[in-house]
Amino acid sequence: MVVVNKLSDMVLNDISRNNTAKTIENNDESAIRSNIESVSGNSNRNDGLNANEEEEMDFDDLLPLAGEFGRYQLFLFALTLPFYSYAALVYFVQLFMTEVPSGHWCWIPELANLTEIERRTLAIPPEDNGITGYSRCSSYVANWTQVLSTGIKPDKNWEISPCRHGWEFNRTEIPYPTAGTDFEWVCEKDSYQATAQAIFFAGSVLGGFIIGWIADRFGRLPGAVISCLIGAIGGVISIFTRNFGEFAASRFFMGMSYDNCMMMMYIIVLEYVAPKYRTMMANLSFALFFTLGACSLPWIALICANWKILSLTISIYLALALFAPLVVPESPKWLLSKGRVEDAIKKLLSICRINKKEISPKTIEKFRASAFKAINKQEKVNGLEILKRPLVRKVFLLVCLEYVCCCIIFDALVRSVGQLGVNIFVSFTAISFTEFPSLVIVAFIMDWMGRRWMSSVFLSICCLFSFLTAFVSTGLPSVLCAVLARFSVNIAYNATIQWAAEMLPTGVRAFGVSAVHICGYIATLISPYIVYLNNVVPWLPLVIVACVAIVGGVTALILPETAKRDLPQTFDDAEELIKNQSFWEIPCINKKKERKHVEGYYNENFEN
């Protein structure tokens, strides 16, 4: 099914595989040693392979022999930098292209020779209950030539009318023209910014299907390149737009590249890394390079000093993906799925050459036979089977809800940064930097604390600080609360991404993970309008975010714990995983029981 696209392969450790790979993906060190034992065998000198002809071998089994994490993998790690930064830039750039300063007021041509403060004091009615203390959408009606010549002071009894000649903006907030200021998306048009962002996310939904189909049909690398080129074209088109409709259409195209530009490279690189290093590779590369892209963006925007130049700069950077085929290899799993076994073997031998390792011809021949056998055994599974099993259906819908909550919270907090009463460029950088420590923490404590309680606890913390952000004074207090809220949801968000893949049986895991992520994309259509409610009631958006966090925290406790558990291979396994749970099951507390389970598994595999 072509719907099962880039997200369908996103399963963090390529977990639709045999039991050996399954236990490896659960990071059980004894299982890793057991796998190496079966591949390298103490009694065989032919690259340590067991001589049993019935034993099957896949690409992951050969990676330890080709170099688990050598120079080749470090080179691929470096290659993730542009693609992970692409994702950050594509996702966040529209904020700096369309943001409108909160300080804006009617432009009065007759008062052009006065200073900004003099014009505003003379022509703009005060508004005690407003955000700025003055009206942003109306001005006094007067004969301004006469007012200037006679020195008459403004009178609250003067006639008031909506702005007739456009607006002027406080350039100390955002010191360059944005699409929002050029097209005057204020007052009755103040929802346009949110609508343009929602249309961007609508493009990401369609892009998931189209780029996924390209990646399945022509390869992961063409999918990554085409995704980046679509984004580059959308960015260039943005420069020539003249109204909201044209701008929104260009952002729809940019949205089609969102996430796809990163995920294809993510999949390729992880497939060339031995299973026990994949969690580190996934979290560390994302923590470093996505954070770098996000934290650099505000300062790139300031250097460009114009939204059109900013859009062009990002587009040129995206277009550099054209050179990726010169240095980035194709996905070995995709090659094998298409029957291109010899091409996959060439990739493997390239790893050996660069890592200075050797694999014997007998090992290669055994892998070749296993690969062709696996191709002949491939079967198509109907993903809709998820909905026919009551227990699995319940868990699937709940994990969709959990991911939706995380997506709404994450995006709403990102777009609320302009409401904190602090320089948007500084506050955005500070809040974006939380990606780095949160991902590092996830890598170290997720298995120790478990998915359920970690997600619930950190979403509860997010709820608390989101609520406080809405009511504490603007400035440093609100920024600190926003940083802690964003830090907390980052942890829950990244845990849920992996969690979703661990609950579903192998045959439908790809389809299920795809559906979960598409639900998240659809949910982000709502978040810009939540933030827009700031124009109605200033504290309302963050209170809604806090409520969504509570829903997510409660939902997390209903879901089954998957830490240090075998991935379900069948629907029966999945149902057993769901039923064999207690509410107070916490991996760090149940460590003794877990150790007994692991030790038993270890002894069985190493028994001679």
C-alpha positions as CSV (number, residue, x, y, z in Angstrom):
1,M,0.0,0.0,0.0
2,V,1.6,3.3,-1.1
3,V,0.1,5.1,1.9
4,V,2.6,3.2,4.0
5,N,5.4,5.6,3.0
6,K,8.2,7.4,4.7
7,L,6.4,7.1,8.0
8,S,5.9,3.4,7.4
9,D,9.7,2.9,7.4
10,M,10.2,5.4,10.2
11,V,9.9,2.7,12.9
12,L,13.0,3.6,14.8
13,N,15.0,0.4,14.5
14,D,13.4,-1.2,11.5
15,I,11.3,-3.4,13.8
16,S,9.3,-5.5,11.3
17,R,11.8,-8.3,11.4
18,N,12.7,-11.6,13.0
19,N,12.9,-12.3,16.7
20,T,16.6,-11.8,16.9
21,A,16.3,-8.2,15.5
22,K,13.3,-7.7,17.7
23,T,15.2,-8.3,20.9
24,I,18.1,-6.2,19.7
25,E,15.7,-3.3,19.1
26,N,14.7,-3.5,22.8
27,N,18.3,-2.7,23.7
28,D,18.7,-5.9,25.7
29,E,22.5,-6.3,25.8
30,S,22.2,-10.0,26.3
31,A,20.2,-10.3,23.1
32,I,22.8,-8.3,21.3
33,R,25.6,-10.6,22.4
34,S,23.4,-13.6,21.6
35,N,23.0,-12.2,18.0
36,I,26.7,-11.6,17.6
37,E,27.2,-15.2,18.9
38,S,24.9,-16.6,16.3
39,V,26.6,-14.6,13.6
40,S,30.1,-14.8,14.7
41,G,30.0,-18.2,16.5
42,N,33.0,-19.2,18.6
43,S,33.5,-22.4,16.8
44,N,33.6,-21.1,13.2
45,R,36.5,-19.2,11.5
46,N,34.6,-18.0,8.4
47,D,33.8,-14.6,9.8
48,G,32.4,-16.3,12.8
49,L,29.3,-17.7,11.1
50,N,27.5,-20.7,12.4
51,A,27.6,-23.5,9.8
52,N,23.9,-24.3,10.1
53,E,22.6,-24.1,6.6
54,E,19.0,-23.5,7.8
55,E,20.0,-20.3,9.6
56,E,18.8,-17.1,7.8
57,M,20.7,-13.9,7.7
58,D,19.7,-10.3,7.1
59,F,21.5,-7.1,6.5
60,D,21.7,-6.2,10.2
61,D,23.4,-9.5,11.0
62,L,26.3,-8.5,8.7
63,L,26.7,-4.9,10.0
64,P,28.8,-6.0,13.1
65,L,31.2,-7.7,10.7
66,A,31.4,-4.7,8.4
67,G,32.0,-2.3,11.2
68,E,29.2,-1.5,13.7
69,F,30.1,2.2,14.1
70,G,33.2,3.1,12.2
71,R,34.4,5.8,9.9
72,Y,31.6,5.1,7.4
73,Q,28.9,5.5,10.0
74,L,30.5,8.7,11.3
75,F,30.5,10.1,7.8
76,L,26.8,9.3,7.4
77,F,26.2,10.9,10.9
78,A,27.8,14.1,9.5
79,L,25.6,13.9,6.4
80,T,22.5,14.2,8.6
81,L,23.4,17.8,9.5
82,P,21.9,19.5,6.4
83,F,18.8,17.3,6.3
84,Y,17.9,17.7,10.0
85,S,18.5,21.4,9.8
86,Y,16.3,21.4,6.7
87,A,13.5,20.1,8.8
88,A,13.9,22.8,11.5
89,L,14.2,25.6,8.9
90,V,11.2,24.5,6.9
91,Y,9.0,24.0,10.0
92,F,9.9,27.3,11.7
93,V,10.8,29.8,8.9
94,Q,7.2,30.8,8.3
95,L,7.0,32.3,11.8
96,F,9.8,34.8,10.9
97,M,8.3,35.4,7.5
98,T,4.8,36.3,8.6
99,E,5.0,37.6,12.2
100,V,3.4,40.9,12.8
101,P,4.6,43.2,15.6
102,S,2.0,43.6,18.4
103,G,2.7,47.3,18.2
104,H,0.9,48.7,15.1
105,W,-1.5,51.6,14.5
106,C,-3.2,53.5,11.7
107,W,-1.0,55.4,9.3
108,I,-1.9,59.1,8.9
109,P,-0.2,60.5,5.8
110,E,-0.7,64.2,6.9
111,L,1.4,63.5,10.0
112,A,4.4,62.0,8.2
113,N,6.7,64.7,9.4
114,L,6.1,63.9,13.0
115,T,7.9,61.2,15.0
116,E,6.2,57.8,15.6
117,I,5.3,58.6,19.2
118,E,3.9,62.1,18.2
119,R,1.8,60.6,15.5
120,R,0.5,57.8,17.7
121,T,-0.2,60.2,20.6
122,L,-2.1,62.7,18.4
123,A,-4.1,60.5,16.1
124,I,-4.7,57.1,17.9
125,P,-7.3,56.7,20.6
126,P,-6.1,55.2,23.9
127,E,-7.4,51.7,24.7
128,D,-6.9,50.9,28.4
129,N,-7.8,47.2,28.1
130,G,-5.7,46.6,25.0
131,I,-2.4,44.8,24.7
132,T,-0.5,48.0,23.7
133,G,-2.6,50.7,25.5
134,Y,-3.8,52.2,22.3
135,S,-6.1,51.2,19.5
136,R,-4.5,49.2,16.7
137,C,-7.4,49.3,14.3
138,S,-8.8,52.8,14.4
139,S,-7.9,56.5,14.5
140,Y,-9.4,59.9,15.2
141,V,-11.1,61.7,12.2
142,A,-9.9,65.3,12.0
143,N,-8.6,68.0,9.7
144,W,-4.9,67.2,10.5
145,T,-3.6,70.3,8.7
146,Q,-5.7,72.5,11.0
147,V,-4.8,70.4,14.0
148,L,-1.1,70.9,13.3
149,S,-1.4,74.6,12.6
150,T,-3.5,75.4,15.7
151,G,-1.9,72.9,18.1
152,I,-5.2,71.4,19.2
153,K,-4.8,68.4,21.6
154,P,-6.6,65.2,20.8
155,D,-10.1,64.9,22.4
156,K,-11.7,61.5,23.3
157,N,-15.0,62.9,21.9
158,W,-13.6,63.2,18.4
159,E,-15.0,60.9,15.8
160,I,-13.3,57.5,15.4
161,S,-13.0,55.5,12.2
162,P,-11.2,52.3,11.0
163,C,-7.8,52.8,9.5
164,R,-8.1,54.3,6.0
165,H,-4.5,54.5,4.8
166,G,-2.9,51.3,6.1
167,W,-0.8,50.8,9.2
168,E,2.6,51.5,10.5
169,F,4.5,49.1,12.7
170,N,6.8,49.2,15.7
171,R,10.1,48.2,14.0
172,T,11.9,47.7,17.3
173,E,10.0,44.3,17.7
174,I,10.7,43.0,14.3
175,P,13.3,45.2,12.5
176,Y,12.5,44.1,9.0
177,P,9.4,43.8,6.7
178,T,7.5,40.5,6.9
179,A,4.7,39.2,4.7
180,G,2.4,40.1,7.6
181,T,3.4,43.7,7.5
182,D,3.7,44.0,3.7
183,F,0.2,42.5,3.2
184,E,-1.1,44.1,6.4
185,W,-2.5,41.0,8.1
186,V,-3.9,43.0,11.0
187,C,-7.3,43.8,12.5
188,E,-10.0,42.1,10.3
189,K,-7.2,40.2,8.6
190,D,-5.3,39.1,11.7
191,S,-6.3,35.5,11.2
192,Y,-4.5,35.2,7.9
193,Q,-1.2,34.3,9.5
194,A,-2.8,31.3,11.3
195,T,-4.6,30.3,8.2
196,A,-1.4,30.3,6.1
197,Q,0.2,28.1,8.7
198,A,-2.7,25.7,8.7
199,I,-2.4,25.5,4.9
200,F,1.3,24.7,5.3
201,F,0.4,21.7,7.5
202,A,-2.3,20.6,5.0
203,G,0.5,20.5,2.5
204,S,2.5,18.2,4.8
205,V,-0.3,15.7,4.9
206,L,-0.4,15.5,1.1
207,G,3.4,15.5,1.0
208,G,3.4,12.5,3.3
209,F,1.5,10.5,0.7
210,I,3.2,11.8,-2.4
211,I,6.8,11.7,-1.2
212,G,6.1,8.3,0.4
213,W,4.9,6.9,-2.9
214,I,8.0,8.3,-4.6
215,A,10.2,6.8,-1.9
216,D,8.5,3.4,-2.2
217,R,8.6,3.3,-5.9
218,F,12.0,5.0,-6.8
219,G,14.0,4.9,-3.6
220,R,14.5,6.7,-0.3
221,L,17.2,9.0,-1.7
222,P,15.1,10.3,-4.6
223,G,12.3,10.8,-2.1
224,A,14.6,13.0,0.1
225,V,15.9,15.0,-2.9
226,I,12.5,15.6,-4.5
227,S,11.1,16.6,-1.1
228,C,13.8,19.2,-0.6
229,L,13.3,20.5,-4.2
230,I,9.5,20.9,-3.7
231,G,10.3,23.0,-0.6
232,A,12.8,25.1,-2.5
233,I,10.4,25.7,-5.3
234,G,7.7,26.7,-2.8
235,G,10.1,29.1,-1.1
236,V,11.0,30.8,-4.4
237,I,7.4,31.1,-5.4
238,S,6.7,32.8,-2.1
239,I,8.9,35.7,-3.1
240,F,6.6,36.6,-6.0
241,T,3.3,36.4,-4.3
242,R,1.1,39.5,-4.2
243,N,-1.8,38.6,-1.9
244,F,-2.8,36.1,0.7
245,G,-4.1,33.5,-1.7
246,E,-0.9,33.3,-3.7
247,F,1.2,33.3,-0.5
248,A,-0.9,30.4,1.1
249,A,-0.6,28.4,-2.1
250,S,3.2,28.7,-2.1
251,R,3.3,27.7,1.6
252,F,1.2,24.6,0.8
253,F,4.1,23.5,-1.5
254,M,6.6,24.3,1.2
255,G,4.6,22.2,3.6
256,M,4.8,19.2,1.3
257,S,8.6,19.0,2.1
258,Y,8.2,19.3,5.8
259,D,9.4,16.2,7.7
260,N,9.9,14.3,4.5
261,C,13.2,16.2,3.9
262,M,14.5,14.8,7.2
263,M,12.8,11.4,7.6
264,M,14.1,9.9,4.3
265,M,17.7,10.6,5.4
266,Y,16.9,9.4,8.9
267,I,15.8,6.1,7.5
268,I,18.8,5.7,5.2
269,V,21.4,6.4,7.9
270,L,19.9,4.2,10.6
271,E,19.9,1.2,8.2
272,Y,23.7,1.5,7.9
273,V,24.2,1.5,11.7
274,A,24.3,-1.6,13.8
275,P,21.1,-2.0,16.0
276,K,22.8,-1.3,19.3
277,Y,23.9,2.1,18.1
278,R,20.7,3.2,16.5
279,T,19.1,4.9,19.5
280,M,22.2,6.9,20.1
281,M,22.4,7.9,16.4
282,A,18.7,8.8,16.2
283,N,18.7,11.0,19.3
284,L,22.1,12.5,19.1
285,S,21.9,13.6,15.5
286,F,18.5,15.0,16.0
287,A,19.5,16.8,19.2
288,L,22.6,18.4,17.6
289,F,21.5,19.3,14.1
290,F,17.8,20.0,14.5
291,T,18.6,22.2,17.5
292,L,21.3,23.9,15.5
293,G,18.9,24.7,12.6
294,A,16.2,26.0,15.0
295,C,18.6,28.1,17.1
296,S,20.3,29.6,14.0
297,L,17.1,30.6,12.2
298,P,16.2,33.8,14.1
299,W,19.7,35.2,13.4
300,I,19.6,34.2,9.8
301,A,16.3,36.1,9.6
302,L,17.9,39.2,11.1
303,I,20.9,39.0,8.7
304,C,18.6,38.7,5.7
305,A,16.5,41.6,7.0
306,N,13.6,40.9,4.7
307,W,11.2,38.0,4.5
308,K,11.7,37.6,0.7
309,I,15.5,37.3,1.1
310,L,15.0,34.9,4.0
311,S,12.7,32.7,1.9
312,L,15.2,32.8,-1.0
313,T,18.1,31.9,1.3
314,I,16.3,28.9,2.8
315,S,15.3,27.8,-0.7
316,I,18.9,27.9,-2.0
317,Y,20.0,25.8,1.0
318,L,17.2,23.2,0.3
319,A,18.3,23.1,-3.3
320,L,21.7,21.9,-2.3
321,A,20.1,18.5,-1.7
322,L,20.5,18.0,-5.5
323,F,24.1,17.0,-4.7
324,A,23.1,14.4,-2.1
325,P,23.2,11.4,-4.6
326,L,27.0,12.1,-5.0
327,V,27.7,11.2,-1.3
328,V,24.6,9.6,0.2
329,P,23.9,5.9,-0.4
330,E,20.5,4.4,-1.1
331,S,18.6,2.6,1.6
332,P,19.8,-1.1,1.7
333,K,16.4,-2.3,2.9
334,W,14.7,-0.6,0.0
335,L,17.2,-2.2,-2.4
336,L,16.5,-5.7,-0.9
337,S,12.7,-5.1,-1.0
338,K,13.1,-4.5,-4.8
339,G,15.1,-7.6,-5.3
340,R,18.3,-5.6,-5.9
341,V,20.4,-7.9,-3.7
342,E,23.7,-7.3,-5.6
343,D,23.4,-3.6,-5.1
344,A,22.8,-4.1,-1.4
345,I,25.9,-6.3,-1.3
346,K,28.0,-3.6,-3.0
347,K,26.9,-1.1,-0.3
348,L,27.9,-3.6,2.4
349,L,31.3,-4.1,0.8
350,S,31.8,-0.3,0.7
351,I,31.2,-0.2,4.4
352,C,33.9,-2.9,4.8
353,R,36.4,-1.0,2.7
354,I,36.0,2.3,4.5
355,N,35.9,0.7,8.0
356,K,38.9,-1.6,7.0
357,K,36.9,-4.8,7.7
358,E,36.5,-8.0,5.7
359,I,33.7,-10.4,5.2
360,S,34.4,-13.8,3.7
361,P,32.8,-14.9,0.4
362,K,31.0,-17.7,2.2
363,T,29.3,-15.2,4.5
364,I,28.3,-13.0,1.5
365,E,26.9,-16.1,-0.3
366,K,24.8,-17.1,2.7
367,F,23.4,-13.5,3.0
368,R,22.6,-13.6,-0.8
369,A,20.7,-16.8,-0.4
370,S,18.8,-15.6,2.6
371,A,17.9,-12.3,0.9
372,F,16.4,-14.0,-2.2
373,K,14.5,-16.4,0.1
374,A,13.1,-13.5,2.1
375,I,12.0,-11.8,-1.2
376,N,10.1,-14.9,-2.2
377,K,8.3,-15.0,1.2
378,Q,7.1,-11.4,1.2
379,E,3.4,-11.0,1.8
380,K,1.1,-8.1,1.9
381,V,-0.8,-7.4,5.1
382,N,-4.0,-5.4,5.4
383,G,-3.4,-2.6,7.9
384,L,-7.1,-2.3,8.5
385,E,-6.9,-5.4,10.6
386,I,-6.0,-3.1,13.4
387,L,-9.6,-1.9,13.6
388,K,-11.0,-5.4,13.7
389,R,-9.3,-6.3,17.0
390,P,-11.0,-4.6,20.0
391,L,-8.0,-4.4,22.3
392,V,-5.6,-3.4,19.5
393,R,-8.0,-0.9,18.2
394,K,-8.4,0.7,21.6
395,V,-4.6,1.0,22.0
396,F,-4.2,2.3,18.5
397,L,-6.8,5.0,18.9
398,L,-5.4,6.0,22.3
399,V,-1.8,6.3,20.9
400,C,-3.2,8.5,18.1
401,L,-4.8,10.7,20.7
402,E,-1.5,10.8,22.7
403,Y,0.4,11.9,19.6
404,V,-2.2,14.4,18.6
405,C,-2.0,16.0,22.1
406,C,1.8,16.2,21.8
407,C,1.7,17.7,18.3
408,I,-0.8,20.4,19.3
409,I,1.1,21.4,22.5
410,F,4.5,21.4,20.7
411,D,3.3,23.6,17.8
412,A,1.2,25.9,20.0
413,L,4.1,26.6,22.3
414,V,6.3,27.3,19.3
415,R,3.9,29.9,17.9
416,S,3.2,31.5,21.3
417,V,6.8,32.7,21.5
418,G,5.8,36.2,20.3
419,Q,3.4,36.7,23.3
420,L,6.1,36.5,26.0
421,G,6.9,40.1,26.1
422,V,10.6,39.5,25.3
423,N,12.6,39.9,22.1
424,I,11.2,37.1,19.8
425,F,14.6,36.3,18.4
426,V,16.2,35.7,21.9
427,S,13.2,33.9,23.3
428,F,12.8,31.6,20.3
429,T,16.5,30.7,20.5
430,A,16.3,29.9,24.2
431,I,13.2,27.8,23.9
432,S,14.5,25.9,20.8
433,F,17.6,25.0,22.7
434,T,15.5,22.8,25.0
435,E,15.5,20.2,22.2
436,F,19.1,19.3,22.9
437,P,18.9,18.4,26.6
438,S,15.4,16.9,26.3
439,L,16.5,14.4,23.6
440,V,19.6,13.5,25.6
441,I,17.5,12.8,28.6
442,V,15.1,10.7,26.6
443,A,18.0,8.6,25.4
444,F,19.1,7.8,28.9
445,I,15.9,7.5,31.0
446,M,13.2,6.3,28.7
447,D,13.9,2.6,29.3
448,W,14.6,3.2,33.0
449,M,11.4,5.2,33.8
450,G,9.2,3.7,31.1
451,R,7.1,5.3,28.4
452,R,3.8,5.6,30.4
453,W,5.0,7.4,33.5
454,M,7.6,9.5,31.8
455,S,5.1,10.8,29.3
456,S,2.4,11.4,32.0
457,V,4.8,13.1,34.4
458,F,6.4,15.4,31.8
459,L,3.0,16.3,30.3
460,S,1.8,17.2,33.8
461,I,4.8,19.4,34.2
462,C,4.1,20.9,30.8
463,C,0.5,21.6,31.9
464,L,1.7,23.4,35.0
465,F,4.1,25.7,33.3
466,S,1.9,26.4,30.3
467,F,-0.8,27.6,32.8
468,L,1.8,29.7,34.7
469,T,3.1,31.2,31.4
470,A,-0.4,32.5,30.7
471,F,-0.7,34.4,34.0
472,V,2.8,35.4,35.2
473,S,4.2,38.8,34.2
474,T,5.6,39.1,30.7
475,G,9.4,39.2,30.4
476,L,11.8,36.8,32.1
477,P,9.2,35.0,34.2
478,S,7.1,34.1,31.2
479,V,10.1,33.0,29.2
480,L,11.3,30.7,32.0
481,C,7.9,29.1,32.3
482,A,7.7,28.7,28.5
483,V,11.2,27.1,28.4
484,L,10.2,24.5,31.0
485,A,6.8,23.8,29.3
486,R,8.6,23.3,25.9
487,F,11.3,21.2,27.5
488,S,8.7,18.9,29.1
489,V,6.6,18.4,26.0
490,N,9.8,17.7,24.0
491,I,10.4,14.7,26.2
492,A,6.9,13.4,25.9
493,Y,6.7,14.0,22.2
494,N,9.9,12.1,21.4
495,A,8.9,9.2,23.7
496,T,5.6,8.9,21.9
497,I,7.2,8.7,18.5
498,Q,9.0,5.5,19.6
499,W,6.2,4.3,21.8
500,A,3.7,4.1,18.9
501,A,5.9,1.7,17.0
502,E,6.3,-0.6,20.0
503,M,2.6,-1.4,20.6
504,L,1.6,-2.8,17.2
505,P,2.3,-6.2,15.7
506,T,4.9,-6.6,13.0
507,G,2.5,-7.1,10.1
508,V,0.7,-3.8,10.6
509,R,3.3,-1.8,12.4
510,A,4.3,0.2,9.4
511,F,0.7,1.1,8.5
512,G,-0.2,1.9,12.1
513,V,2.8,4.2,12.6
514,S,1.9,6.0,9.3
515,A,-1.6,6.6,10.5
516,V,-0.5,7.9,13.9
517,H,1.8,10.4,12.3
518,I,-0.8,11.6,9.8
519,C,-3.1,12.2,12.7
520,G,-0.4,14.4,14.1
521,Y,-0.1,16.3,10.9
522,I,-3.9,16.9,10.8
523,A,-3.9,18.0,14.5
524,T,-1.4,20.7,13.7
525,L,-4.0,22.3,11.5
526,I,-5.7,23.3,14.7
527,S,-2.8,24.7,16.7
528,P,-2.4,28.0,14.7
529,Y,-6.0,28.9,15.5
530,I,-5.4,28.1,19.2
531,V,-2.6,30.7,19.2
532,Y,-4.8,33.1,17.3
533,L,-7.2,33.2,20.2
534,N,-4.7,35.4,21.9
535,N,-6.3,38.2,19.9
536,V,-9.6,37.5,21.7
537,V,-8.5,36.6,25.2
538,P,-4.7,36.9,25.8
539,W,-4.4,34.1,28.4
540,L,-6.7,31.6,26.5
541,P,-4.3,29.8,24.2
542,L,-1.9,28.7,26.9
543,V,-4.8,27.6,29.1
544,I,-6.0,25.4,26.2
545,V,-2.5,24.0,25.8
546,A,-2.5,23.2,29.6
547,C,-5.8,21.4,29.2
548,V,-4.6,19.4,26.2
549,A,-1.5,18.4,28.2
550,I,-3.7,17.0,31.0
551,V,-5.6,14.9,28.4
552,G,-2.3,13.7,27.1
553,G,-1.0,12.9,30.6
554,V,-4.1,10.8,31.5
555,T,-4.1,9.1,28.1
556,A,-0.5,8.0,28.6
557,L,-1.4,6.1,31.8
558,I,-4.1,4.1,30.0
559,L,-1.6,2.9,27.3
560,P,0.5,-0.3,27.9
561,E,4.1,-0.1,29.0
562,T,6.6,-1.3,26.3
563,A,9.9,-0.6,27.9
564,K,12.2,-3.7,27.9
565,R,9.5,-5.8,26.4
566,D,9.6,-7.9,23.2
567,L,8.0,-6.3,20.2
568,P,4.7,-8.1,19.3
569,Q,5.0,-10.2,16.2
570,T,1.3,-11.1,15.9
571,F,-2.0,-9.7,17.0
572,D,-2.1,-12.3,19.8
573,D,1.3,-11.1,21.0
574,A,0.0,-7.5,21.0
575,E,-3.2,-8.4,22.9
576,E,-1.1,-10.3,25.5
577,L,1.1,-7.2,25.9
578,I,-1.9,-5.1,26.5
579,K,-3.6,-7.5,28.9
580,N,-0.5,-8.4,30.9
581,Q,-0.1,-5.0,32.5
582,S,-0.6,-3.4,35.9
583,F,-1.3,0.3,36.5
584,W,1.8,0.6,38.8
585,E,4.2,-1.1,36.4
586,I,7.3,1.1,36.4
587,P,10.5,-0.4,34.9
588,C,12.8,1.1,37.5
589,I,10.7,-0.2,40.4
590,N,10.2,-3.6,38.7
591,K,13.9,-3.8,37.9
592,K,14.4,-7.0,39.9
593,K,11.7,-8.8,37.9
594,E,13.0,-7.5,34.7
595,R,16.5,-8.7,35.5
596,K,15.3,-12.2,36.1
597,H,13.6,-12.2,32.7
598,V,16.7,-10.9,31.0
599,E,19.0,-13.3,32.8
600,G,16.9,-16.3,31.8
601,Y,17.0,-15.1,28.2
602,Y,20.7,-14.6,28.3
603,N,21.4,-18.1,29.7
604,E,19.3,-19.8,27.1
605,N,21.0,-18.1,24.2
606,F,24.5,-18.7,25.5
607,E,24.0,-22.3,26.6
608,N,26.6,-24.6,25.0
